[in-house]
Amino acid sequence: MKVMVLGAGGQVGRALVRYCWPAGWQVIPFDRAGLDITQAESVRATVARERPDIVINAAAYTSVDRAESDREAAWAGNHTGPANLAAACRLTGIPLIQISTDYVFDGSKPGPYLEDDLVNPLGVYGASKEAGDQAVRKALSEHVILRTAWVYSAHGHNFVKTMLRLAGERPVLRVVADQIGSPTSATDLLGPSRRSRSASLPVSQPGELIILLGRAR
Ligand SMILES: NC(=O)c1ccc[n+]([C@@H]2O[C@H](COP(=O)([O-])OP(=O)(O)OC[C@H]3O[C@@H](n4cnc5c(N)ncnc54)[C@H](OP(=O)(O)O)[C@@H]3O)[C@@H](O)[C@H]2O)c1
């Protein structure tokens, strides 16, 4: 089994590359320097050359605040990129896992969000990610869209690391109290005991997911 990981330099990408994959599985990591997902021809040629059994897209424009003034780059990374990947996967009959976000919702629901809830992104980041999800859905039937939130890991910037740093610097922490989220370990994202209703596939670990996707091919 060959697993192609995009965004391998990011929090989730690094965790995917380091994941304890079953023996004999090969992970092919691509960071931005290795493959820019906004470049359609490079994406098509690389997927065709590597012929992976599955593609996992953890590459994205993730600067939520900066996206408001950097609209073009956000849409390129979050809409054009996944659309290019989905088109390349369709040409070669390869399933795609697209990592997405809770920012596709407006946060007005009193309880936890479910997969089928209506999306209503409030900002450029959420709108561009939702457009990317839609492009994947439209281009490729063999896909899974995993919406996650509050991702943390040892790498990059995240809420957990910020809180740990501030706790070491200040006697009292002041934090916004009007947001509810579930901090999610990048390592656990595709790990055991996770369940997803996306594409009606029960998912408990990458192997099972890939086997299920493989069957759908
Ligand atoms: N972090 C969170 O709290 C969170 C929450 C919900 C959903 N997500 C989703 O989870 C996924 C992974 O996020 P993350 O936390 O791992 O973000 P991250 O640490 O910012 O990693 C994203 C990676 O994508 C790369 N990238 C950006 N544009 C690219 C392009 N055009 N071509 C190739 N690579 C590109 C970035 O490279 P550069 O460093 O060179 O820009 C970076 O290495 C994203 O889809 C994100 O929307 C994250």
The ligand as an ORCA input file, in Angstrom:
! r2SCAN-3c Opt
* xyz 0 1
  N      -4.669     23.535     13.110
  C      -5.956     23.473     13.406
  O      -6.405     23.817     14.505
  C      -6.948     22.950     12.398
  C      -8.273     22.944     12.735
  C      -9.201     22.471     11.823
  C      -8.775     21.989     10.606
  N      -7.479     22.013     10.292
  C      -7.119     21.511      8.968
  O      -6.155     20.485      9.101
  C      -5.317     20.497      7.946
  C      -3.868     20.516      8.381
  O      -3.664     21.672      9.164
  P      -2.350     21.873     10.059
  O      -2.805     22.245     11.405
  O      -1.447     20.705      9.870
  O      -1.788     23.182      9.340
  P      -0.280     23.629      9.124
  O       0.565     23.205     10.268
  O      -0.366     25.074      8.768
  O       0.144     22.788      7.847
  C      -0.329     23.051      6.569
  C       0.775     22.702      5.614
  O       0.300     22.895      4.273
  C       1.357     23.476      3.531
  N       0.831     24.173      2.381
  C       0.179     25.351      2.352
  N      -0.140     25.673      1.083
  C       0.357     24.678      0.303
  C       0.373     24.441     -1.091
  N      -0.170     25.320     -1.932
  N       0.943     23.320     -1.556
  C       1.511     22.424     -0.706
  N       1.542     22.597      0.625
  C       0.967     23.717      1.124
  C       2.024     24.421      4.505
  O       3.316     24.743      4.039
  P       3.963     26.160      4.454
  O       4.326     26.022      5.904
  O       5.126     26.270      3.541
  O       2.911     27.208      4.219
  C       2.031     23.591      5.778
  O       3.172     22.769      5.872
  C      -5.743     21.714      7.109
  O      -6.616     21.275      6.112
  C      -6.484     22.574      8.083
  O      -7.461     23.376      7.432
  C      -6.534     22.472     11.151
*
